[in-house]
Amino acid sequence: MIILSLINLMTLFFTVQDEKTSPLTILIYAIIGALGFALSKEGKHQQLEIQKLSSQYIKERITKSQWASDPIKTRYQALINENPRKAVPYFIQFLKEEKRDWQ
């Protein structure tokens, strides 16, 4: 939405004659651009919230593990705390180690 709005505004300003440029058209493209920026910001906020919730669940699951040893639990929780964006791959590695210890 943002890129589309910016392209249309630039086209209006630089290629269309002043007599043919409608203030309503400019306003509509500006509103579309603002809406795009707002949705982008909200999407980033929602993504951070999901990341926090998933990291919290992963940490709780690691803590509650009956089969993994305490050093393994501590190591994976430290990895998740250092880099929360990689929590899911770390959790998958943890589950593989837990499965090996369990079997």
C-alpha positions as CSV (number, residue, x, y, z in Angstrom):
1,M,0.0,0.0,0.0
2,I,2.8,2.4,0.9
3,I,4.7,1.8,-2.3
4,L,1.6,2.0,-4.5
5,S,0.6,5.3,-2.8
6,L,4.1,6.8,-3.2
7,I,4.3,5.8,-6.9
8,N,0.9,7.3,-7.6
9,L,1.8,10.5,-5.7
10,M,5.1,10.9,-7.6
11,T,3.3,10.3,-10.9
12,L,0.7,12.9,-10.1
13,F,3.3,15.5,-9.0
14,F,5.8,15.0,-11.8
15,T,4.0,13.8,-14.9
16,V,0.4,15.2,-14.7
17,Q,-0.3,18.8,-15.5
18,D,-1.3,21.1,-12.7
19,E,-4.7,21.7,-14.1
20,K,-5.5,18.0,-14.2
21,T,-4.3,17.2,-10.6
22,S,-7.2,17.0,-8.3
23,P,-6.7,17.8,-4.6
24,L,-9.1,14.9,-3.8
25,T,-6.9,12.4,-5.7
26,I,-3.8,13.6,-3.8
27,L,-5.7,13.3,-0.5
28,I,-6.9,9.8,-1.3
29,Y,-3.3,8.6,-2.1
30,A,-2.0,10.3,1.0
31,I,-4.6,8.5,3.1
32,I,-3.8,5.2,1.5
33,G,-0.1,5.8,2.3
34,A,-0.9,6.7,5.9
35,L,-3.0,3.6,6.2
36,G,-0.2,1.5,4.8
37,F,2.3,3.0,7.3
38,A,-0.2,2.3,10.2
39,L,-0.8,-1.3,9.1
40,S,3.0,-1.8,8.8
41,K,3.6,-0.5,12.3
42,E,0.8,-2.6,13.7
43,G,2.1,-5.7,12.0
44,K,5.5,-5.2,13.5
45,H,3.9,-4.7,17.0
46,Q,1.9,-7.9,16.6
47,Q,5.0,-9.8,15.4
48,L,6.9,-8.7,18.5
49,E,4.0,-9.7,20.7
50,I,3.8,-13.2,19.1
51,Q,7.6,-13.5,19.5
52,K,7.3,-12.7,23.2
53,L,4.5,-15.2,23.8
54,S,6.2,-18.0,21.9
55,S,9.5,-17.4,23.7
56,Q,7.6,-17.5,27.0
57,Y,5.9,-20.7,26.1
58,I,9.2,-22.3,24.9
59,K,11.0,-21.3,28.2
60,E,8.1,-22.8,30.3
61,R,8.2,-26.0,28.2
62,I,12.0,-26.3,28.6
63,T,11.7,-25.7,32.4
64,K,9.0,-28.4,32.7
65,S,10.9,-31.0,30.8
66,Q,11.2,-34.3,32.7
67,W,13.7,-35.9,30.4
68,A,16.3,-33.2,29.7
69,S,19.1,-32.6,32.2
70,D,19.4,-29.3,34.0
71,P,22.6,-28.2,32.1
72,I,20.8,-28.7,28.8
73,K,17.8,-26.8,30.1
74,T,20.0,-23.9,31.3
75,R,22.0,-23.8,28.0
76,Y,18.9,-23.6,25.8
77,Q,17.2,-21.0,28.0
78,A,20.4,-18.9,27.8
79,L,20.4,-19.2,24.0
80,I,16.8,-18.1,23.8
81,N,17.5,-15.2,26.2
82,E,20.4,-14.1,24.0
83,N,18.6,-14.3,20.7
84,P,14.8,-14.5,21.0
85,R,14.4,-14.4,17.2
86,K,15.9,-17.9,17.0
87,A,13.8,-19.3,19.8
88,V,11.9,-21.8,17.5
89,P,15.1,-23.4,15.9
90,Y,16.7,-23.6,19.4
91,F,13.5,-25.2,20.7
92,I,13.5,-27.8,17.9
93,Q,17.2,-28.6,18.8
94,F,16.1,-28.9,22.4
95,L,13.3,-31.3,21.5
96,K,15.7,-33.5,19.5
97,E,18.1,-33.6,22.4
98,E,15.3,-34.4,24.8
99,K,14.1,-37.2,22.5
100,R,17.6,-38.7,22.4
101,D,17.9,-38.5,26.3
102,W,14.4,-40.0,26.6
103,Q,15.0,-43.0,24.3
